[in-house]
């Protein structure tokens, strides 16, 4: 395995992106916990809308990176059939995450009272999205490890 090969560089970049996404997700979870423990009064500043927008922006760039090489290479037939199937499923999930996160961002933008997030099931929707994304990223990490271990970088 030659880490100087562009495909391996791309895989390392995707792994760094995964770490950044996990950090944003951790901040979202902290903010949700804070709101549950100490609901902010109406009009008080709260971070959740900005964190959700930050995650959406980061995911947009991240998905483009993965789909312009990295996992898309795995889906294109360059790797064994099982890796191709897994990569195709992961890429399809990107569109679902984008739609779900946009709905959440739109809803958060319309909420003026942070306590409403806690008083409704919306908190559960955000947590489900976060949980699903964590599982998705873990599957991608396993696939990237398999690709790296195979010694065959994704074609760029």
Secondary structure, 3 states (H helix, E strand, C coil): CCCCCHHHHHHHHHHHHHHHHHHHHHHHHHHHHHHHHCCCCCCCCCCHHHHHHHHHHHHHHHHHHHHCCHHHHHHHHHCCHHHHHHHHHHHHHHHHHHHHHHHHHHHHHHCCCHHHHHHCCHHHHHHHHHHHHHHHHHHHHHHHHHHHHHCCCCCC
